[in-house]
């Protein structure tokens, strides 16, 4: 039984982990997968190696995620001439000291209010030259609205809490908080989609609350670390099975024997009862959380910074070359197929 972990920990952290786990390898995701590889090798009488788990890449820094917003404002004389029009109030907010340092969510609200107020104001403007200036400002702000949406989603500081790499792996028994996060992410997508199509009458009332909630959730970051770990350990175990398949059959003439019963017992007691439920839990969480995050990025690909694109392709996209999630799916599929081949040698293939 193994009480150590391949993840590098400080001595106090390692001692704490071991104390909490009580040296039970099935009390934590990585120790469970380490034990699974070891037991697979033991029952198949094969050597094994626990491969190093490569580090994942952090979410790109905020300064590399935030896009520059074009500044399109009315001149002071024109601003004064709009007295009595709501646009004057909106533009005045941006001209204030606080307006110059607007957070992304407030900047998005401002851009939307400016467009709406300007369009309402246009019929009341008697001066043709001023009317043309306001009309051009509306056109420019509509063109840059996707930039404001990007900054208010992927550009906010709270996004870094979701993808932190300091909270370890996705737990074996996750709490109920992921459901609330999934609801928030789907609500955010529903909120932003109309804006990206130019529909400025969308309410942004819940945007700040969603951002605030992100500070209490780290599951997306945990899932990325977990997908990397599971891929490596499933491949380790698959290599063991594949090596055994290249030797003499486990059973002669397809008849079970003592060793095959031991192999089957380990397969059901560890893989089916422990590993597979965890794989299913990770997959559900991926569909609930990573999928809407991928959709949030996908619908903004036109303005997505190049510094973000590689990270998106690697950690958010569920399919395609280079996708971490596609690699996990492929590793899991290979692993199941190898087990089927191994057990089939003894007429023990699951489902038969």
Beta strands, then each sheet from edge to edge (+ up, - down):
end
